[in-house]
Each structure stands twice: as structure tokens, then as C-alpha cells.
Amino acid sequence: MAIPKYDESSIKSLEWNEHIRTRPGMYIGKLGDGQSPDDGIYVLVKEIIDNSIDEFVMGAGRRIEIEIAEHSARVRDYGRGIPLGKVVECVSKINTGGKYDSEAFQKSVGLNGVGTKAVNALSSYFCVVSHRDGKCKKAEFKLGKLVKEYPEKPSNERNGTEVYFEPDKDIFKNFRFLPAYMEERIWNYAYLNTGLSLNLNGKIYESQKGLFDLLSNQIKDSARYPVIHCKGKDIEIALTHGEFYGEHYFSFVNGQHTTQGGTHQAAFREGVVKGVRDFFKKDFDPSDIRNYIIAAVSIRIQEPVFESQTKTKLGSTTLTPGGAALRSWMVDFIAREIDNYLHKNPDTAKAIQEQIAKNERERKDIAGIRKLANERAKKAAIHNPKLRDCKVHLVDLKNERKNETMIFITEGDSASGSITTARDVQTQAVFSLRGKPMNTFGESRKVVYENKELNLLQHALDIENGLENLRYNKVIVATDADVDGMHIRLLMVSFFLQFFPELVEQEHLYILQTPLFRVRNKKETIYCYNENERDIAQAKLGTNSETTRFKGLGEIDPEEFGLFIGDNMRLESVIMPQEANIQKMLEYYMGDNIPQRTEHVINNLRADAVAEL
């Protein structure tokens, strides 16, 4: 094999904006078209809002205006405004910003000075205006490059910064903003910043009681006892027990929603156990204390360290670089506050004791069958025909590719075979289902151990005792796009929501989108995921093109399949809206109310679908 040429011409130097545009996923996560709440276009808006939130935290500005249109966004805060002489540099020069001065922004999220620059580089048009002390400064950019810098001029507006941008359609294909997807983020900003008013497209978001409001809105009438709410310097917690199995957490660091938890969430869990044990003076099993818990925790620390630019998991172990331990600080505070609260509220203490007793009975009730099922699973795992494992796992702490790990849950041997042949064996695993899994709604945890397939699946993921040992960063349901495939998707999502809701809450569960059509001529092949894309492709390639409709994943050639599970893979996150009630949702979609569901389907049929009937 010829050795590739490697000389001075092989060495490339990229401008800051070119590097961001070449590797956008490093800065904003997945790109997407706006159909999923975690698509990159929403991260762009978040990066700008984060700067405005930092101004509020510093005591400057109590209102933020946000306008979201289909293809643009505008954010106006009433903080101090960017110093006029540094407006251009602050939005276009990497490692430039006020957040490196720890006196000004000691507990900010965006300490790396990249967020706004990433928005600028990934926008076809970006405009920033700073109003400060009766003057204003404006600058316009295209793809991160300055196109016009206006001279300073007098301003009658209040101090603050306004940013308007239009994401680049060459990077965000066929995108459009769905303002409803911003609502959960905006509510979180309100909960974490009491006294702040956010205006999203004319709707006001405010909170007076912080995490107490967040939890109260989540649980509504399903709490076992009134929400325990405690605040201290740089820490706030709220917790209760609900009606749904597992542990449910909303964790935040410096205002950032850490959907995948981290060191602070682990410390919170430990602190709750210690506080309850200290009060009752009993060595309760930790799972009996935490099962059915729903809680929120927010901390502010100096220079937080996250595992990625999208900041979904905290890695910091200290309050300040080289300072006091984060874990001991949190555990001590939480244990002390819970102990004090229970002494003052005996009714709540009694309710918690009853909940612990109930959890203990449930745990012991399934202990026998759990032991037998685990033994069978361990034997099967040695030669488990359902699992084609990968070589890297999420728990491989030192492996740089651990966050790329994923497992595809497929239906049938043919689809599993195609994915297995096409996959990256380093990071992609495959678990094969045999037909349709059972509907687990209304069943007890026993069913997970009694059903061989579900038990093997929970062991493949290693989530029996929570997500600490989760082996894959992405759990992907990969089924056909027909009625049976959709049914299997629904059954699998219901299973995870019923028994492992934290897998969904921490945004590990996805649906694989595979093409329905292939349109090709002698020169070009286009894969289409819906009828609209098919029509566009047919028009582009002309009348001599050939169109193939894939009826199932097993019909796609393994060589082709590699195109759909690689860099251009289309994944749809399974995300629960913050106001959603899991129990009521499962009751509606998976319960016995068939007439209601039938009426819902009929009333929501698309006009074109009705015409085809």
C-alpha cells in the first residue's frame, strides 16, 4: 500500500472560525434540524442567554428578552453591556472575554470564552450591539468574519447587550426553530434565578421559590409529603418521594442543567442517605432511602470542569481549583439540613419512614427471583447470542472514545446482522430482540427479572442498580419504520420509562432514523427519510432516476447501512417535557383506555393521510 504524502504542504493552520465550522460538534453537540430539543441550534441560543444570565448573577439587569423566529433568534439583556472598545473582540476572538477575571465572574458557566464565538462562526449573519453609559457600539459578521464595524454613537437605551443571529443553513440543513423546545430551558433559568424575568416571544417566565417551584410543578399532586426545600451559600436543594419507580434528579451547576449528573449529583445522593440515617439512627439500605425520590440540586462553584463543551456532566471534585473538596462540602450540608428539617417536621419524618419500609418490602419481595435471574444472566452473558458487544465502554474512564459508545436495540436477526456487519466494533454494540417485547405497563419490577429478554437487556446495559455503571452513552432503539416497528419503539420506551426513567431524564435514550427511500441515477445516490425529501431528490436527479423504498432495516445492504450509523447518523432524542407526568402519560398510551386513544388518533390524522383512506 502506498504511503500517503506527508510534507510541509500537509500541515494546515485554520482560522478560529474555520476550526469551529469544521468541527461544530465539538462546540455545540449534534447539529440536527430543530426537530429535537437537544439539536445544536438550541445550544446556540443557550450560549447567548448564558451570558445574559451571568450579568443577572452579577447583579446587573433583571430582565431578558428572547425572540425566536423560524430561522433566527434575538436576545437582549439589561446588564452592563460589553465594554464598547472590546465588542468585536469579545464575539470573534477566541480566549477573549470578561470571564477570565475571577473577580467579575467567579461562578459563571462559560469560562472558556468560546460559546459566543461558536454562535458567530456558525451563523450566516450575526449582529451584536452594546449599549453602555449613553453610547452604543454595533458590529456585523458573516460566518464569523467581520463585515462591518460601526463607529460609536449616542444611545438613549438602557445599558445591556443585544445579539441577533441566523444559523448557517449550509451547516444546519433544513432547520427551523421550534420555540416550544426552548420553554424548558427558559423555565430552568427562571427557577435558578429568582427575581429574574424572562420574556420568550411575549410570554413571561418567573419564579419566586426556585427549586421548590421546579419540583412542585413536576410532581403536582403525586408527592408523598411536602417538598423539603433548603438553601445555603452557593447551594440549593429540594426533594420529596413520588409515585414512580427509580431515582429522578434535576441537577444544575452555575445555572447549567447537567442532564447526565456528575460529581455533584453523586454527592447529593450520598448526602440524602447520610441525613436520613443520622436522623433515624438506623443503617438503612441506600436504595430503600432513594427509591421513588424526586429531587433537584443546584450549586455554584468557581471554574467548573465539565466533560464536554455542551456541559451535561460535571467532573469537578473541588469548590475552587485546588481548594476544598466538593463532595464533603455537599454531603455535610445536605445531611445536616435534612436532619434539622426532619426534627422540625415530624409528619414528613413519618412519611419518609413509611416510604423506606415500603421500599424495603419491595426489595426483599423480589430478592429471591432477582438472585436466580442474575445467575442466569451471568451464565448467558458468557455466550449471549443477543449481544454483540463493543470494545470500549462508557465506564472506561481513561478511554477518549468512551462518550462515543452506543448500543443498538434491534428487532430480528436480519436487521441485527446488517448493523453488526456495518458497525464500528470499538464503540457500537448490538442487542437483538426476538419479536415484540411485552407491554410492561402496570407490572411490578419482578417482571424485569422474570422475563429473560428484559433481564438480559438490563444486564447488557448494567443499569440494575442505577446509571453509575451504564456501559453505553447512547441507548438507541433501531426498528423498522412500519407499524410493527413503531409498536416495538413504543414498548421499549415504555419499558425504560417504567423502570429506568433516569435513562430518559439524563438523555441517554434515542431513536434511530433510517431512510425510507433511495433515489439514484448513474452519477448520484440520495437517501431520503420522508416523502418530501424523496420528491426533492427525484426532481433533482430527473426522470431517469430509480427510486427504491426500503420496507425494513434488514433490506438495507450492510455496506449501505454503514452510511446511516456513522458520522451522518440521524438520531432523535427521547426527551420528557419538564411538565410531563410519566405515570399519567403511560396510563394514557399503554393502559386500557383504547377508545380514548382511538379517538385521539382519528382527530389527529394528517389531512393527506385522511385523503389516502
N, C-alpha and C positions, 0 to 999 in steps of 0.2 A: 504493500500500500504506500502510495506517495506521501511524503511528509509535507504538510501544509507550509507555505512560505511564511517565514517569521523574521521580519527585519524592522527597520525604523518606520517604514510605511504602515506596519501593522499596529503601531501604537497610536491610539486616538485620545484626544482631550475634548471632553464635552463641556459646553457652557452649562451653567446651573439649570436653566430651563430645559435644555435638551436632555439632561440626565433625568429630570423628573418626567418628561414626556416619553422618554424611552422606557422607563421603569415605573409607571404610575402606581402599580400595585404595591410597591414598597412604601408609598406615602398615604394612599387612601384605600387600600384593600382592593376588593374586586370592583370592576368597572360597572357592568350592568347597564340596563336601560331605564332604571327607575321603577321597575315593577316589584322590586324587593326593598324593604325598609333599610337594608344594610348596603345597598348599592353606593358606589363611590360619589355620586352626585350629591347625596345627602351628607356625606362626610365633608364635602366642600363647604356646604352651608354651615355645618357644625364648627369647622375650623374658624370661620369668621365670627360666629356667635361667641365662641370660647374667648376670643379677645375682648369682646364687649362684656362678657361675664367677669373677666379679670378686672376690668375697670370698676364694675359694681363692687366686687370684693374689696377693692382698694378704697371704697367709699366715694367713688365718683360716678354719678349717674344712676338713677333708679328706674329708668325706662329704656326698653329696647324695642325698636320697630323692625318687623321682619315681613317682607313681601315676597311671596313665592308665586311666580307665573309658570307656565308650562316649560319654558326654556331659559328662564333667568331667575335671579334671586337678588334681593336688596336687603342690607342690614344697616340700620342707623342706630348708633348708641349716643348717649349724652354724657360720656365720660370726659376725660381731659383733652382728648384729641391728640393725634400723633404730633410731636413737635414738627413745625412746618418745614424746617430745614432738612428733615430726615424722612419725609413722606415717601419719596421714591425708593430710598434705600431699604426702608422697613418692609416694603412689599416685593422687592425684587433682588435683594442681595442676601444670599444665604449667610446664616450666622450673624445677622444684624437684627437688633431689637432691644426693647427695654427690659426683657425678661431675664437677661443675664445679670442684671443688678438685683441681687437677692434682697436688698432693702426695699426695692419698689414692688417686686413680685415674688415674695418668698414662697408662696404656696399656689403657684399657677400650674395649669396643666401643660401648656405649650412652651416648655422651657428650651426646646431645641431650635426655635426660630425658623421652622420650616413650613408650618401649616399654611399661613397666608401666601407664602411664595408658591406652594404647590397649587393653590387655587388659581393664582395668577398664571402660572405656567400652563395649566390645563384649561384655560379659558380662551375662547376666540376673542372675547372683549372683556376687559377688566378695568374698572374705574374706581379710584379712591379719592375721597375729598375729606380733608381735615379742617374742622373749624376750631379756632383757638384764640381766645382773647381778642375778639373783634376782627380777626383776619381768617382767611381760608386759603388752602392750597389744594390744587387738583392735578391729577396725573392719569393718563390713559395708556393702556397696554394692549398688545395683541400677542397671544401665545407666550406671554412673559416678557416680551420686548417692549420697551418704552416707545410709544408712537407720538405722544405729545405731553409736554410738561407745561402747565400754565403758570404764569407768574402769580405771586401772592397778591390778594386783593382784599378790600374790606368786606366784612361779613356781619350781617345782623342776626345770624342764627346762633343758637346756644352751642357751647363747646361740645365736641364729640367727633366721631368718625363715621363716615358713610362709605359703604362698599357696595358696588353693583357689579355683577359678573354674569357672563353667559358661557356655560361649559362648552368645550370644543366638540362639535358633532363628529369630527373625524376620530375622536377617541371614544366618546360616549355615543355609540351607534343607536340611532332611532330613540334617543332618550326623551323623557318628559318627566318633570317634577309632579309628584302627587302630593299636594300639601298635607293630606291626612297622615302621610307617613312621617311628617315632621312633628305631629302632635305629641307623641310620647316623649320625644326629646325635649320639646318645649315644656311639657309638664314637669319633667325631671329638673330642668333649670329652675322652674318656679319652686318646687319642693325644697331644693337645696339652697335657695337664696331667698329666704323670707324677706318680704319688703320690696322685692323686685317685681316690676310689672312688665310682662312681655306681650306684645301685640303682634299676633300672627294673622295677616290678612284680615284685620279688623276684629278678631276675637282676642279678648284679654285673658291671660293666664297669670294667676297669683296664688300664693299660699301663705297662710299666717302661722301654721303649726308644723311646717316642714315635713319630716319623715312620718310624723303622726298622721298627717293628711294623706300621704302616699299610701300608707298601709291601710288606713280606714277606707280609702277609695278602692283598694284592691279587694279587701275581704268583705266589705259591706256588712251583711248580716250573718256571716258564717264564722265569726271569731268565737273561740271557746271562752274567752274572757277579755275584758277591756285591754286595749293596746298599752303595753308598757313603753313609756317614752322617756328617754334620758338624754341630757346634753351636757357636754363638758367643753373645755377648751380644745378646739380642733377635732372634736368627735361628737357624733350624734347617733343614737340607736333607737330602734322601735321594733317591737316583736310581740307576737301572740302565737297561739296554735289555731290552725284552721281545720277544715274537714277533708283535706286532700292529702294522700299519702306522699311521703318524702319530705325533703327539706327545700324551702323556697326562699331565695335571697335576692335582695336588690342592694348591690354594693357599689359604692362610689369613692373615688379618690380625687380630691380637689375639683369636685364637680363633674368628673368624668365617670360615666356609667361603665363600670368594669364588669361586663356581662359574663366573663369567664372567671370572675373571682380573683384569687391571688392570695398573697400573704396576709392581707388584712382580713379577708373573709375567713381564712383558716383560723386566725387569732380570735375572731368574733365567735366562731363555733366553739372554740376551746373555752372562751370566757363565759359563755352561757352555761356550759356544763359545770364549770367551777362554781359559778354563782349559785346555781340550783343545789349542787351538792353541799356547799357551805351552809346554805340556809336550812336544808332538811337534815344536815349532818348524816347523810347516807351516801354510799358509794354506788349510785345508780349507774346502770349501763348508759354510755353516752347516746346510743341510738334510741333508747327509751325516752331520753330527755328531748332529743331534737326531732324525732319523727313527727310529722304534721306541722312543724314550725313554719311560720312565715315571718320574715324579718327584713329589716333594712338597716344598713350601716353606712355612715359617711365619715370620712376622715380627711384632714388636710395635713400634708407633710411637705417638707422642703425638698425640692428637686426629686420628685418621684421617678422611679425607674420602671418602665413598662416593658413588656416582652415584644412589642412591635409599635410601629408608628400609629396604628389605629387604637392603641391604648386600651385593649379589652381585658388585660390581666396584669395585676401589679406584681412586680418582682422585688420591690424594696424590702429590706429587712431592718432598716433603721429610720428614725424620725427625721434625721438630718444626715448628710453624708458623714460617715464615721462617728455618728452620735449614738444616742440611746437606742436600745432595741425596740422595734415596733411591736413585736409580739408581747413582750412583758408589759409594756405600757397599756396596750389594749386589753389584755387579759385581766390585769389588775383593775382597770377602770370598770369594765363590764361586770366582772364578778362582784365588785363592791357595790355598784349601783343596783344590780339585781337583788342582792342580799338585802340592801336597805329598803328597796321597793317592796319586797315580799313581807318584810317585818311591818311595814306601814299598811299593807293591803292584804289582810288575811283571806278574804274571799278569792282573790287572784291566786294566792298560795294554795288554797284548797283545790281550785280548778286545775292548776298545774300538777298537783299531786295525783288527782284523778286521771289526768291525761297520761302521766307517766305509768300509772298502774294499768291503764288500758293498753298502752304500747307494749308493756312487758308481757301481758297476757297474749297479745297477738304474736309477739316474737316467739314465745315459748310454744304457742299453738302450732307453729309451722317448723319448730326446731327439728323434729324427727324427719319429716319429709324433706326438709332443706338439706339435712346431712346426707340422706340417701341420694338425693338429686345431685348434690355436689360431687359425691363419689362417682356417680355415673358420668357426670360431665367431665371430670378429670380423666377418667378412662377413655372416654370418647375423644377428648381433646388431643390425645396422642396420635390418633389416626382419624381425625374428624373430617369426613368427606364433605361436610357443608362449608368448611372454612378453608379458603386458600389465603394464608396469611402473608403479610409483607415483612420485610426485614427490619424496618425502622418503626418505632412506636412512639407515641406521644410522651411516654414516661422515660424515654431515653434522654436524660437531662442534658447530656453533652453533645447530642447529635443536632447539627444545624438544620436538618430537614424534618425535625420532629413535628413542626406545625403544618407540614405538607401531608401528614398521614391521613388516610381516609379508608373507609370500608364501604363497599357497595353491597346493599341488601337486594338481591335479585330474585326473580321468580323463574323457576325451571332451570334445567340443565343447559339448554341451548343458549339462553342469554348469559348464564354464568360462564359458559365456555367461551363465548365471544369476548366478554370483558376480561376474563382470566388471561386469554391469549394476548389481548391488546394492552393490558395494564403495565404500569411501572412497578416491578416487583419490589422495589425498595420501599415505596410509600403507599401502595394501593393494595388493599385486601378485598376479598370477595366472600360473601356469605350467601349461600343458596337456600331459598325457601322451597318447600315442597307443596305446591299448590297454595291455596289461600290459608293464611293463619286464622286462628279462632278470634272471634269478637270477645275481647276481654272485659268489655264494659260491665260493671256491676259485680265482677268477680273479685275474690279476695286475693291476697298475694300468693296464696297457696298455688294458684293456677300457673304461676310462673315456674314453679318447681315441678308441678305435676305434668306439664306439657313439655315433652322432650325438646321440641324445636325452640320454644321460647327460652327454656333453661340454657340450651347451648348458645343461644344468641346473647343472653346476658353475660355468660361466661366469656364469650368471644370478645365482648366489649369490656369486660371486667368492671361492671357497674353495680354489682350486687350490694355493695356497701357504700354507694355514693360515687361521685365522679373523680375522686382523688387519683384513682388508678386507671381512668379511662385511657384506652390504648390507641384511640384514633381521634384526631382533631375534628374530622368531619364524618358523620354517620349519614350515608346517602342512600335513600330509597330509590332504587332503579327498576322501574316496572314499565310495561308497555303502556302506550297512551290510549288504550282502548278501555271499554267499560270494566273488564276484569282487572286490568292493571290499576285503574283508578280506585277500584274497590280495595285492592291489596294495599295501595298507598294509605287509604283511609284507615284500614285496620291496623297498619303498622304505626301510623301517627297516633291513633287512639291508644295503642298499647304503651307507647312511650309516655304519653300524657297521663295515662292512668297510674303507671308505676314508677316512671323515671322522668317526671316533669322537668327536673332541673336540666336534663339533657336539652330540652327545648328552650328553657329560660336562659340558659347560658349559650344559646345559639350554636349548638353542635349538629342539629338535625337539618338535613337538606333533601330536596327532591331533584333528581337528575332529569334535565330536559334533553330529550334526544330528537333528532329531526324526523319529521313525518314524511318529507318528500326529498327526492334528489332530482335536480334538473340539470341536464348536461348536454353539451354538444361535443364536437371533436376537439375543441380548444379549451373548454372550461367546464368545471363542475361546481354547482352551487347547492348547498344543503339548506333546506327550509324547514322552519319549526312550526309554521302555521300556513293557512291558506293564502293570507296576504303576502307573505314572503314568497310563496310559490308563484303567485301571479306576477310579482315584480321580476322574479328570476326568469319566468317564461317570456315576459316582454323583452327582457334584456338579451336573452340568448336566441330569440327568434323562433320561427315556426319549425325549423329543423331540429329543435331540441327534443330530448327524450325525458319524460317525467316518470319517476318511479315512486310509488307510495309504499313506505315500509309499514307492514302490518304488526310487526313486533320486533323486539330487540334481537331475537335470535336470527332474524332475517338479514341483519346488518353484518356484512363481512368483517371479521376481526381486524383486518388491516384498516378498513374504514373506521371501525369503532375507536381506534386509537386517536382519531381526529376529534372525537367528542368527549374524551375523558383526559385530555391533555391540557395545554395552556389555554385553549379556547372553550373549555368545558362550560356549559351553561348550568348553573346551579340556582335553585330557588330556595331561600332560607325558609324554614318553618318557624315563624315568629308569632308569639302571642301578644296581641294588643294589651297595653297595660290595664285597660279597664275590663278585660275579658275574665269571665268566671269559668274555670276549667270544668268544674263539676256540671254546671248548667249547660255548657256547650256540649259536653259528651252526652248528657241526658237527651239533648235535642237531636243530635246527629246519630247517636248509636243506641238510643233507648227504644222503647216500644211505641213511640208516637208516630207511627207510619203515616197516618192520614195527614198530620201536620207537615211532615217532610214532603209528602207528595204535592200538597198544595203549594208549598214554598217553591218546589222545582217548577211547577206549571206556571206560577206567577212570575218567575224569573227567567223563563226561557228567552233566549235571544230571538229577535224578530226573524232573522234569517233561518234559525233552527225551526221555528214555528212554520215558516213557509215550506220547509222541506217535508214536514209531517203530512 
